[in-house]
């Protein structure tokens, strides 16, 4: 099979594994905004999940990317699997024991209720233990199994959320002395959310135990040192990236007036969900291209394939960018049920474009991954994190969550340009800048016209979208048909 066709097949499956669960979990947003009509409560949940994301990076410490790099070039692949597993198991159990003993400390400095800290410790540990098994599935082209387990995880999470938040209160209200009385507690919404997450994570680990049982558990110290040398810049990059992605919620909580902070976070976090369509596309694409980058790094002229991949990403991403912005007002009615959250809608185009820039950055990042220069990835991400922190710190007191959205856009945009500039010097790839710039510029201009100039008028936006699709058909029809339709 043509390597690009294989790539897009994998990307479709990984995208399915990402899109379908996220689309299912999309239902959670209207559920949360319905059972939590006060945005402050949803804001509290968003802050907790922001801390989740940060600790997930620490518990992975770059081992996932290191696993791919060493798995593809190692003669003894079992040793790579074994060493990675033992490393993750050891660090996870150290974290688990330490966190349980000292759980009062994070509760005090984060301001999060200690009962939520306990849930978080168990969930974080369970999620860490499936990092290498999921990487193994991707590295061995078991994409369908990967997809099924991912979808199972979120389906369980979704089902439990629906039952505990919607149906359980109704059941107990209609039958106060029934069997479900024992598990129902009023004003327990946040705990129910984390209980659902905990059960889903536990089931996922059970489904991934095969790799643990078939492993020989041989720890190669020399190999581990090489993997950690490769992984630590990835960890730094991951921390910086997570600051770019979620730290704005934490800063909003700290820098806005106390009486409105959590409510503003709730509005911002709910409208942020509309950018998920771009995030889903970019994530599915990244999951497909990451193994491709490493497996084809020693092929003849891989740079040409890398350039083609980026072209297609920008073309498809431009369609998604414009489509979501044109239909933003339709989507908000479906996804965000409570009108009190809609006040933050002006951030939506900014955040979708930011996610697009991040996706392009991930495509451009191939050069430092295949050349083992991951320190550049750390440097680029740190620059993005600094931009995020500075703009949020000085901008939030003046402009609120608008400053957070702009900070995200500028951070990811800077990272994208830095990666291209440094990659051009260290690992030249013949990107078609004229084509990339053309589609990017047209989609951004049309998006600005649709959302801000025509004030989200659906007819005007649809005409702009149709015009863009016509341009795309005229210029790219034959190439896209050759890639996706022809044998």
N, C-alpha and C positions, 0 to 999 in steps of 0.2 A: 504494500500500500504506500502511496505517496506520503512522505513524512508529514507534509502539511495537512493532508487529509486525515492522517492518523491523529495529528495534534488536535484538529477541530472536532474529531469524534470524541477524543478524551475530554476536551474542553466542554463539549455538550453534556457528557455524562457527569463530569464534576460540577458543571453549572447546574445540572438537574439536581445533583446532591445538595447544592447550595440554594438554588432558587426555590425548589418545591418546599423544603423545610421552612425557608424564610417566608415564602408566601403563606404557608400554613400558620407560621408564627405571626404573620401580619394580622391575623384575626385577633391576636392578643392585644394589639393597640386599641381597636374599638372596644374590646372587653375592658381593658384597663381604664380607658377614658370614660367608660360607662359606669363601672363599679367604683371608680375614683373620680367623681365629678369635680372635686377640688384639685387643680393642677399641682398643688403642693405635695399631695401624697404620691402622685406619679413622679414628681421631681425627686422625692426621697428615694424611690426605687432606682431612678436613673443614676443618682450619685453612688449608690451601693454597687451597681453594675459597672460604673466607671472604675471603682477600686478593684473589682473583679478582673477587669481587663488588664490592669497594671500588674497584679500578682500572677496572672496567667503567663505573662512574659517572663517574669523571674523564674517561674517553675519550669519553663521550657528551655531557658538560657541558651537559645540558638542551636540546640541539639537536633532539631528537626531538619534545618538546612544543612548542618554538618553531616547528618545521616545520609542525605541525598548525595552530597559531594563524594563521600568516601565509599558509599555502597556501589556507585557506578564505576569507580576506578579500582576497586579492590578485587583481588583474585579470590580471597576467602571472604565471601559476603556474609557467611554465618557469623564470623567473628565481629563484623561491624554491627550486625543485629544484636548479638549477645552483649557486646561492650556498651552499646547505646542503652539497651534495656536495663542493665545493671546500674548504669549511671543514673538514669531517671528514677528507678525504684529507690535507690539509696537517698537521693536528694528529696524525693517526695516524702518518704517516711521521716526523714530528719525535720522537714518543714512541718509535717503533721504533728509530730510529738512536741516540737518547740512551740507551735502555734496554739495547741491546746493548753499547754502549761501557762503561757503568757498571754492568753486571749484578752485579758483586761486592758493591756497596754494599747493595742490597736483600737479597742472600743473607746478609750479615753481620748486619744489624739485625733481620731477620725470623726468622733461624734456619732458613730453608728451604734445602735442598741446591741448589747452583747449577744442577745439571742440570734441576731442576724449574723454576727461574727462566727458563731458556732456552725450555722448552716454553711457559711462561706468556706470554712476550713475543710469540711467534708467534700463539698462540691469541687473545690480547687484541687484537692488531692486525687479525687476520682478522675477528673479531666486530665490531670498531668499523666496519669498512668496509661492513657490511651494515645499519647502523642506519638510514640514510636510505632505501635501497631498500625495507626492510621497512615503514617509515613511509609511503612512497609507495604501496605496495600497499594498506595500510589506508585511506589518504586517498582512493584512487580506487576503493574498494569491490571490490578484487580479493581478496576474502576466501578464495576456494577455492584460488587460487594460493599465497597466504600459508600456508594450512593445509598444502598439499602439500609445500612447501619445508621448513616446520618439522618435519613428520613425517619427511621424508627425512633431515634432519639427525640427528634423534635415533635413527632406525632404523639409520643407518650407525654412529653412536656405540655403540648397543646391540650391534649385530652384531659389531663389532670387539672390544668388551669381552668378549662371550661367547666368541669364538674365542680371543683372546689369553690370557684368564684361566682358561678351563675346558678347551677342546679342545686348544689348542697343547701344554700340558704333557703331556696324555695321549698325543697323537700322537708326541711326541718320546720319551716313556717307552717306548712300544711299538716305535718304530723309531728308535733313537738316531743312526743314520747317514743318516737320510732327508733330504729336501730342506728340511724345516722346521727342521732343526737350526741353520741360519744365523741365524734370527730369534728363536730361543728363548734366554732368559737366566733362570736361577733367581733367585728373590727380586727380581723385576723388576716386581711388581704395580703399584706406583704409576706407574712410567714407562709401562707398557702403558695405564693409564687415560688419561694425558695424550696419548699417541700417538693413541689412538682419538678423543679430543676434537679434536685438531689436524687429523686427516684429515677429520672431519665438518665442521669449520669451513671448511676449504679447499673442499670440495665445495659447501657452501652459498654461498660467495662466487662460485663459478663459475656457479651457477644464478641468481644475482642480477646478473650482469654486463650484462644488457640495458639497465638504466637508465644505466650508465656509458657504453655505446656510443652510445645515442641522445641523450645530453645535449650541449648546445651549449657548455657551460663558459664562461658569462658570469658574472663575479663583481661583484655590486653592493655596493660598500663601504657605502653609506648603508643599504641593506636589512640587510646583515650586522650593522651596529652596532645597529640596532633589534632584530634577532633575539637578539643577545647580551645586550642590555639586558633582554629578556624571559627569556632562558635562564639568566642567572647565579643568580637566586633558585632556579630549578629545580635547578641544580647543587648549591647549598647544601642544598636540601631532599633531594636524592638522596643526598648524603654522609651527612646526618643519618639518613635512612631506612635506609641500608645499615648504619650503626652499630647501629640498632635491630635489624636483621635478622640480622646475622652477627658482630658484634664480640664477642658473648658467648663465642664459641669461642676467640677470641684472648685475651680476658681470663681465661677458664678456664685456658688454657695458662700464663699468666703468674702467676696468683694462687693456684692450687692447688699443693700439694706436688709437686715434680718427679717423684716416683716413681709418682704416680697420675694426674697431670694429663691426659696424652694418652689414657689409658684411659677416664677419666670423660667426656672430650669425645666419644669414640667411642660410648659408651652414649647420651649425650644426643643426639648427631646422628642416631643410628639411630632412636630413639623420636620425635624431632622429625619424621621422615618421615611419621608417621601423621597429622600435621596437614596433610599435602599435599592432602587432599581438599578442605578448605576453601580452601586457597591456590589450587588449580586453579579452583574455582568463582569465587572473587573475581577472579583474574587474567583468566579468560575474560570475565567480566562487564565488567571495566575496559577490556579491549581493544575491546569493543563499544561502550561508552558514551562513550569519550573522543572519537572522531570525531563521535558524535551530539551531545555537548555543544556543540561548536564550530559544527557545521552548522545547529543549531536555535537558536542563541543570539539570532538576530534575528527569529525567528518570533513569532507572536502568543502571548503568555502562555507562554513556555517553562518558567517556574517550576512550572506545574502538571504538566507532563510529567516534570520532574526529581523532583518529589515522588512521583509514581506509581512511577517507576523505583526509588527508594529503598524504597518499601513492598514491592515485589516482591522486591527483593534481601534484605531482612530476613526475609521469609516463607520464601523458599527456603533462605537461609543457616541459619535456625533448624532446618529439617528436617535439613540436612547436619550441623550441630553435634551434635544429639541422636543421629542415626543412627551417626555415627562413634564417639561415646563409648559407646553401647550395645554396639556390636560391636568395641570396641577389642581385646579379648582374642582374638577370632577373626582380626582383621587382623594382629595381631602375629605369629601363627604362620605366616601366609602370607608376610609381608613381611620379618620379622626372624628369620632361620633359627636363629641361635645364641642360646641362653638366657642367655648371659653378658651380653647387651645389655639384657635385659628389666628389669633393676634400675631403669631410668630411666622406667618406665611411668607413675608418678604425675604426670609433667610433661605428659602428653598432653592432658588436658582444659584445662589452663591455656593451652597453646599453640594449641589449636584455637579457643578463645574469643578469644585474642589475634589470630589471623588473621581471625576474624569482625569484630572491632572495626576492624581495618585495612581490610577491605573496605567497611565502612560509612563509614569516613573518606574513602576514595576517592570514594564517591558524594557525600558532603557537600562534597568539595573543588571541586565544579563552580563555586561562586561566585567563587573567586579566579582561576580559569583563564579564565572567559569575560569577566571584568571587567579582565583584565590586571594583577591585583594579586598576582602570584606571590610577591612578597616575604612575604606572609602565609603562604604555603605553606612557605617557608623557615623563618620564625619558628616555626611550629607543629612542624615536623620537628626543629628544633634543641632545642625544649623536650623533645620525646620522646627525643632523643639524650642530653640531660643526665640525664634520669630513668634511662635505660638504663645510662649510665656510673656514676652515683652508686650505684644499687642493686647493680649488679654488683661495683663496687669494694669496697663495705662488706659485701655479702651473701655473695659467693662464699667467702671464707675461713671463714665460719660455716656456710653451708647448701649450698655447692656449686652444682650445676646447677639446683637448685630456685630459688635466688635469680635465676638467669638467666631462667628461665621466668616468674617473677613480674614481673621487670623488663620483659620483653617485653609482658606483659599490661597493666601500669600505663602503659607508654609509649604503646601504641596506644590504650588507653582514654582517656588524657588528650588525645591528638591528636584523637580523635573528638569529644570534648566541646568542645575549643577551636575546632575547625572549625565546629561548629554555632553556638556562641556568637558568633564573629566574623562568620560568614555571616549570622546573623540581623540584625546591625547594618548590614552592607554590601550585602547582596543577599538580601532576605527571600524564602524559599521556604516554601510552606505544607505542611510535613511533617505527616503525621498521627502526632503523637507518642504519642497514646493507643494506636493500633494497633501502632506500632513497639515501644513499651515493653511492651505486652502479650505479643507473640510472643517478644521478647527475654527477658523475665523468666521466662515459662513454660519456654522451652527451657533456660535456665540452671538453674533450680530442678530440673527433671526430670533434667538431666545430673548435677548434684551428687548427687541421690538415687541414680541408677543407678550411678555410679562409686564414690562414697565411702560413702554410707549403706548401700546394698545390696551393696557390695563387688564390683561388676562381675558380679552374678548376671544371666545372660542372660535368664532368664524374667522377672524383675522389670523389667529394662531394656526388654524387648520389649513388656511391658504398658504401660509409660510412653510408649514410642514410638507404640504403637497409639492410646493415649488422645490424644496430641498430634495425630496425624494425623486423628483423629475431630473434634477441635476445629477444626482447619484446614479440613476438608471442610465442616463445618457453617457456618462463617463466610465462607469464601472460594471455595467451589465455583463459583458462578455467574461471579464475576469472572475466575477463572483459566481457566475454560472459554471465556469470551468472548475472552480474550486469545490463548490458544494453539490453540483448536480451531475457532472460528467464522471463516467467511470474511469 
